[in-house]
Amino acid sequence: MVLSTPVLLSLAVAGCFALYNAVLWLLSTQRPPNYPPGPRPLLGLGNIHQIPLALPFLKYDAWAKEYGPIVGLKLGPNNMVILNDANLIYEHIVKRGQHFSARPPRYIAQEHILPDARNTYSLFMRNDYSRRLRTITKQFLVGQGLFKLAPMQKAAGTRLIYNLFKSSDDWMEHIMQWGVSTPVAMLSGAPVEDFGEHWIHDYHYSQGLMEELVDPASAPPVDIFPILRWVPSIFASWKGKAVKTRKALLHAYGAMMSQAKKARHGSFQSLIPRLLEQSVDPSAAPEGRFTEQEIKLLMGGMLDAAVDSSVVTFQIILLALAAHPEAQRRAQAEIDSVFKSDTAVPESIDLNELPYLNACVTEALRWRPVSPLGLPRETIADEIVLGYHIPKGTTVVLNQWTIQQDPEFYDEPERYKPERFIEDEFGAKKGISQVGRKTLYTFGAGRRECPGKDFFFQNMRLGFAQILWAFDIVPTEPLHTDILTGFTSSVVLRPKAYGVKFVPRRENFEGVLLEGKLKADLKLKEILT
């Protein structure tokens, strides 16, 4: 068959157009002019082939040592800049935060899992929603709001130590229940038991599905190679997983909304019922009014942010204390000096009286940060950092691993040493400049800093005050704390499975713990109903 001249011309034009776009694509994977230093990219891939799937932050740390405080990478056509220096973060993320306050797009999460939450879910929340959410959560998560949450957190901790006493072998299950109980009550106004016996398991299952699809080690690189988005579902299993994840998440969030609508607040009005009231109140300020769907997704994002990081951090602190019995004993001695009774679970806990315990928690987050690279930012305009050009739309990573393992700032940074935060607020060596420094970068910095950081710290410190009052944490097998052998990394850094047991520190303890649990149950009921 002989093709006509117009057909041949059309094919030639189409071929030229395809070739032109292919050349543009290949060129876009190379470094822009005056870009920060970094490893040489490969045509068509950039640096993506050089980033390991396991513990990628260690490779970033090596590049920081080679190239300096700022490193520029190419992920296919996308730009990524890594900030490895606390002063750089202060000068640009804190002082000029509005220029670095966007979130990079996540196609699978935004278009397939939660397409109706493109602006409201915490992982990819737009700036205006982030500002509005911070405004309404301040009354809950700082100052008097945080003070009002303490009894709820103490009640959850008392129930935890009772459960650990009754079935120490199931400690991970008990921690998962503890991790979700206070956030759920704070948001919905209902105790987690009202959600049904399978809800906690189903919720954590939904989180595992979500993590799998946003983890660079397991998710397809559709944000780097957009052509993969159009692969048919039969060849793209992630599309089916996204449907399953969406269903699981919306089921969990829907249950929380249903309980919130039925909740009757006692001495504490939780966040969802308050927002539902404001949504139909014409006198409420516009920035405090959300639709019911927005409330469900905003609160679902808050729950997700609170729970998984809490459970994983709890595991890290537990591992640190089990592997460092001298630190554990010193913390217990401090607790015993404050709570002298052996016949009642501590009810009034002033964390200001427990500086070493507080240091144990802070040091664990420095030593093994739950998110070594944090949540990435995106520049909203072209920027200049240290004289280098950062194009608009560049992903910016705050490399907290490198910052918090800096031997110039910390003495023996690879060691778990809580006393460093007793000797210095920042855990620093003597004589080191601390201008603009944060104690930790676990919760980010600047405008996108996590608004729940004080709630998180209070929860951890109260929980471990009660655990160390009640138990010795004893290894049942050799513990691996080395970053290479003892941890796995996806979206978060997790300890590999390890064995510990909780040995009661007092005789005839069951009655004391049971009485404490019954009081905690009554207190929680009083708070919520």
KELOKOL-169454 format. One line per 3 residues: number of its first residue (from 1); their letters; for each residue x, y, z of C-alpha. Coordinates in steps of 0.05 Angstrom, whole numbers. Last residue first. Layout:
<recs>
NUM	A	X/Y/Z | ... .
</recs>
This chain:
<recs>
529	TLI	-387/250/1570 | -316/256/1545 | -278/281/1606 .
526	EKL	-319/243/1657 | -314/178/1616 | -239/187/1612 .
523	KLD	-234/197/1687 | -277/136/1701 | -234/92/1656 .
520	AKL	-171/121/1688 | -198/105/1758 | -212/34/1736 .
517	KGE	-142/29/1707 | -109/54/1770 | -147/5/1813 .
514	LLV	-125/-51/1766 | -53/-27/1769 | -51/-27/1845 .
511	GEF	-87/-94/1849 | -39/-126/1799 | 24/-103/1834 .
508	NER	32/-152/1890 | 107/-140/1886 | 138/-79/1854 .
505	RPV	183/-66/1794 | 141/-107/1746 | 182/-137/1689 .
502	FKV	162/-114/1620 | 192/-158/1567 | 232/-142/1505 .
499	GYA	242/-173/1436 | 259/-139/1371 | 227/-129/1303 .
496	KPR	267/-81/1260 | 266/-10/1285 | 228/37/1240 .
493	LVV	250/100/1202 | 191/132/1167 | 169/139/1094 .
490	SST	208/76/1082 | 267/58/1126 | 287/-5/1161 .
487	FGT	328/-8/1225 | 373/-52/1267 | 429/-72/1219 .
484	LID	451/-9/1185 | 428/41/1238 | 462/1/1293 .
481	THL	413/-10/1350 | 409/-85/1346 | 384/-118/1410 .
478	PET	405/-187/1432 | 344/-226/1455 | 292/-221/1512 .
475	PVI	313/-150/1528 | 287/-122/1595 | 246/-59/1605 .
472	DFA	239/-53/1681 | 168/-36/1697 | 117/8/1734 .
469	WLI	150/75/1744 | 186/66/1678 | 120/55/1642 .
466	QAF	85/113/1676 | 140/164/1661 | 145/133/1591 .
463	GLR	73/150/1574 | 75/220/1604 | 138/236/1565 .
460	MNQ	112/208/1499 | 44/243/1503 | 74/309/1524 .
457	FFF	124/306/1467 | 69/292/1416 | 22/345/1442 .
454	DKG	79/395/1438 | 95/375/1366 | 23/379/1342 .
451	PCE	30/441/1299 | 82/406/1255 | 129/458/1225 .
448	RRG	104/479/1156 | 113/553/1168 | 184/547/1194 .
445	AGF	216/482/1213 | 204/407/1210 | 176/365/1266 .
442	TYL	237/321/1276 | 284/380/1268 | 306/379/1340 .
439	TKR	334/429/1391 | 327/483/1338 | 386/528/1320 .
436	GVQ	378/600/1298 | 441/620/1334 | 469/559/1370 .
433	SIG	544/573/1365 | 586/518/1396 | 625/535/1459 .
430	KKA	611/470/1495 | 587/413/1452 | 513/414/1437 .
427	GFE	453/377/1466 | 410/436/1446 | 389/456/1517 .
424	DEI	459/438/1543 | 484/395/1600 | 417/360/1611 .
421	FRE	408/350/1536 | 476/316/1531 | 455/272/1589 .
418	PKY	409/233/1543 | 469/199/1510 | 451/149/1454 .
415	REP	516/145/1415 | 526/162/1341 | 533/236/1357 .
412	EDY	597/226/1398 | 598/298/1422 | 549/338/1380 .
409	FEP	560/401/1338 | 621/385/1296 | 603/311/1299 .
406	DQQ	538/326/1260 | 489/269/1271 | 428/315/1282 .
403	ITW	443/357/1220 | 458/297/1176 | 394/260/1196 .
400	QNL	353/324/1194 | 364/332/1120 | 311/384/1105 .
397	VVT	289/367/1034 | 269/418/981 | 230/398/919 .
394	TGK	240/449/864 | 177/480/834 | 209/548/820 .
391	PIH	283/540/804 | 337/542/858 | 396/583/833 .
388	YGL	459/580/875 | 490/641/909 | 486/609/978 .
385	VIE	411/599/965 | 377/639/910 | 304/625/897 .
382	DAI	256/620/837 | 184/618/860 | 136/573/899 .
379	TER	191/527/924 | 168/458/945 | 175/425/1013 .
376	PLG	191/353/1031 | 165/319/1094 | 222/300/1140 .
373	LPS	288/270/1115 | 304/227/1176 | 231/215/1193 .
370	VPR	228/177/1259 | 293/208/1280 | 342/157/1310 .
367	WRL	393/193/1354 | 358/261/1355 | 289/231/1370 .
364	AET	319/184/1422 | 356/243/1453 | 291/282/1463 .
361	VCA	257/224/1497 | 314/209/1544 | 323/284/1558 .
358	NLY	251/288/1582 | 265/230/1628 | 326/267/1654 .
355	PLE	287/331/1665 | 231/298/1706 | 205/352/1754 .
352	NLD	183/395/1695 | 141/336/1672 | 93/347/1729 .
349	ISE	53/282/1737 | -8/281/1782 | -39/212/1777 .
346	PVA	18/165/1794 | -9/94/1801 | -22/78/1874 .
343	TDS	8/33/1927 | 82/41/1914 | 82/114/1933 .
340	KFV	145/157/1926 | 129/190/1859 | 181/246/1851 .
337	SDI	244/210/1875 | 219/146/1842 | 215/182/1774 .
334	EAQ	287/206/1780 | 311/137/1800 | 273/108/1742 .
331	ARR	306/156/1693 | 375/137/1720 | 358/63/1715 .
328	QAE	336/69/1643 | 398/108/1624 | 442/54/1654 .
325	PHA	400/1/1621 | 419/26/1551 | 392/-25/1501 .
322	ALA	324/-29/1535 | 321/47/1539 | 339/57/1466 .
319	LLI	291/2/1442 | 233/32/1481 | 250/101/1454 .
316	IQF	250/74/1383 | 185/34/1392 | 150/95/1421 .
313	TVV	175/135/1362 | 142/85/1315 | 75/87/1351 .
310	SSD	75/163/1357 | 95/175/1284 | 40/127/1261 .
307	VAA	-14/159/1304 | -8/234/1301 | 1/246/1227 .
304	DLM	-54/196/1210 | -102/228/1259 | -89/297/1233 .
301	GGM	-100/274/1162 | -166/242/1181 | -185/307/1216 .
298	LLK	-174/347/1153 | -208/294/1111 | -271/289/1154 .
295	IEQ	-274/364/1165 | -269/378/1090 | -326/329/1077 .
292	ETF	-369/363/1130 | -356/431/1099 | -309/478/1135 .
289	RGE	-319/542/1176 | -262/569/1218 | -234/615/1164 .
286	PAA	-304/644/1153 | -310/668/1226 | -371/638/1260 .
283	SPD	-434/681/1263 | -469/639/1210 | -461/576/1253 .
280	VSQ	-472/515/1210 | -398/497/1200 | -381/522/1270 .
277	ELL	-421/466/1302 | -388/414/1258 | -320/444/1276 .
274	RPI	-334/438/1350 | -359/367/1343 | -295/350/1304 .
271	LSQ	-247/382/1354 | -267/352/1420 | -306/388/1475 .
268	FSG	-276/373/1543 | -309/374/1611 | -364/329/1585 .
265	HRA	-377/325/1510 | -434/284/1482 | -410/244/1422 .
262	KKA	-460/219/1370 | -435/263/1314 | -363/249/1333 .
259	QSM	-376/174/1330 | -401/180/1259 | -342/224/1239 .
256	MAG	-292/174/1268 | -326/117/1231 | -323/157/1167 .
253	YAH	-248/168/1175 | -235/93/1182 | -281/75/1123 .
250	LLA	-251/131/1082 | -181/103/1094 | -199/31/1077 .
247	KRT	-236/49/1013 | -181/95/990 | -129/42/1004 .
244	KVA	-167/-11/964 | -174/36/905 | -100/54/909 .
241	KGK	-82/-20/911 | -120/-30/846 | -82/27/814 .
238	WSA	-16/2/842 | -24/-64/804 | -6/-28/739 .
235	FIS	-5/-80/683 | -80/-97/685 | -93/-25/706 .
232	PVW	-70/1/638 | -6/44/638 | -28/117/632 .
229	RLI	4/142/696 | 70/110/675 | 78/166/624 .
226	PFI	88/214/683 | 159/190/695 | 183/226/758 .
223	DVP	116/233/794 | 96/164/769 | 156/131/802 .
220	PAS	119/67/821 | 111/59/897 | 153/8/935 .
217	APD	219/42/954 | 192/112/941 | 141/101/997 .
214	VLE	75/136/980 | 37/74/958 | 64/28/1013 .
211	EML	51/80/1066 | -22/84/1047 | -32/9/1051 .
208	GQS	3/6/1119 | -41/63/1144 | -104/27/1122 .
205	YHY	-81/-34/1162 | -70/10/1223 | -143/33/1217 .
202	DHI	-169/-37/1206 | -133/-63/1268 | -159/-5/1310 .
199	WHE	-229/-13/1282 | -236/-87/1295 | -265/-86/1366 .
196	GFD	-316/-31/1352 | -310/45/1348 | -337/55/1418 .
193	EVP	-273/25/1447 | -234/84/1417 | -266/131/1468 .
190	AGS	-309/184/1436 | -299/260/1431 | -281/254/1358 .
187	LMA	-214/291/1352 | -186/288/1422 | -215/219/1433 .
184	VPT	-184/193/1369 | -117/226/1383 | -117/197/1454 .
181	SVG	-133/125/1435 | -91/116/1372 | -21/108/1400 .
178	WQM	-46/70/1462 | -79/17/1417 | -16/9/1376 .
175	IHE	25/6/1440 | -19/-50/1466 | -11/-90/1402 .
172	MWD	64/-82/1406 | 65/-105/1478 | 29/-170/1465 .
169	DSS	81/-212/1502 | 70/-168/1564 | -1/-192/1572 .
166	KFL	-34/-170/1638 | 22/-124/1660 | 27/-91/1591 .
163	NYI	-49/-81/1592 | -45/-47/1660 | 13/-4/1637 .
160	LRT	-27/18/1576 | -90/35/1615 | -49/82/1658 .
157	GAA	-18/113/1596 | -86/126/1564 | -111/158/1629 .
154	KQM	-49/202/1631 | -62/225/1559 | -134/243/1575 .
151	PAL	-112/280/1638 | -60/318/1596 | -109/342/1543 .
148	KFL	-133/401/1584 | -61/426/1593 | -51/422/1517 .
145	GQG	-111/467/1507 | -86/514/1561 | -22/526/1524 .
142	VLF	-15/491/1457 | -49/435/1419 | -123/447/1428 .
139	QKT	-134/522/1420 | -78/523/1369 | -116/472/1326 .
136	ITR	-165/523/1297 | -112/572/1273 | -64/518/1249 .
133	LRR	-119/488/1206 | -133/556/1174 | -60/567/1157 .
130	SYD	-52/497/1128 | -116/506/1088 | -87/570/1058 .
127	NRM	-20/537/1044 | -49/477/1008 | -47/410/1042 .
124	FLS	-6/355/1009 | 12/307/1065 | -38/338/1114 .
121	YTN	-100/324/1072 | -141/387/1056 | -121/412/988 .
118	RAD	-122/350/945 | -172/317/992 | -226/298/942 .
115	PLI	-175/260/901 | -157/218/962 | -127/152/938 .
112	HEQ	-124/161/862 | -109/233/843 | -77/262/905 .
109	AIY	-44/200/934 | -22/171/868 | 1/238/839 .
106	RPP	40/265/898 | 52/338/883 | 107/375/920 .
103	RAS	84/413/982 | 86/489/987 | 119/528/1043 .
100	FHQ	187/545/1015 | 177/618/994 | 132/632/1054 .
97	GRK	187/607/1099 | 234/664/1088 | 260/670/1160 .
94	VIH	247/598/1179 | 260/558/1115 | 312/605/1086 .
91	EYI	358/633/1140 | 341/582/1194 | 346/522/1147 .
88	LNA	412/548/1120 | 437/555/1192 | 418/483/1209 .
85	DNL	458/455/1151 | 444/396/1105 | 393/427/1058 .
82	IVM	377/379/1001 | 354/406/934 | 311/365/886 .
79	NNP	295/384/814 | 248/341/772 | 263/320/700 .
76	GLK	285/250/722 | 302/259/795 | 357/310/789 .
73	LGV	398/328/850 | 427/391/881 | 464/389/948 .
70	IPG	469/445/999 | 513/445/1062 | 573/412/1028 .
67	YEK	589/369/967 | 625/308/994 | 602/306/1067 .
64	AWA	531/324/1045 | 535/270/991 | 551/218/1044 .
61	DYK	492/242/1086 | 446/238/1026 | 470/166/1017 .
58	LFP	453/152/1090 | 385/185/1080 | 368/132/1029 .
55	LAL	361/78/1083 | 338/24/1035 | 316/44/965 .
52	PIQ	385/69/947 | 392/135/909 | 443/131/852 .
49	HIN	393/108/799 | 350/169/812 | 407/217/797 .
46	GLG	381/243/730 | 346/188/693 | 344/208/619 .
43	LLP	417/229/615 | 452/206/678 | 463/260/731 .
40	RPG	532/279/759 | 532/281/835 | 518/347/869 .
37	PPY	534/420/872 | 477/471/874 | 450/493/806 .
34	NPP	483/552/770 | 451/531/704 | 401/473/708 .
31	RQT	427/401/717 | 406/350/665 | 340/311/664 .
28	SLL	306/367/626 | 352/356/567 | 326/285/559 .
25	WLV	254/308/561 | 267/364/511 | 299/314/464 .
22	ANY	239/268/471 | 193/326/458 | 229/344/394 .
19	LAF	231/272/371 | 156/266/382 | 143/330/344 .
16	CGA	189/308/288 | 153/241/284 | 85/275/283 .
13	VAL	108/322/227 | 135/263/187 | 71/224/198 .
10	SLL	29/283/175 | 73/292/113 | 68/219/96 .
7	VPT	-8/223/102 | -11/286/59 | 34/253/6 .
4	SLV	-9/191/0 | 14/125/28 | 27/68/-21 .
1	M	0/0/0 .
</recs>
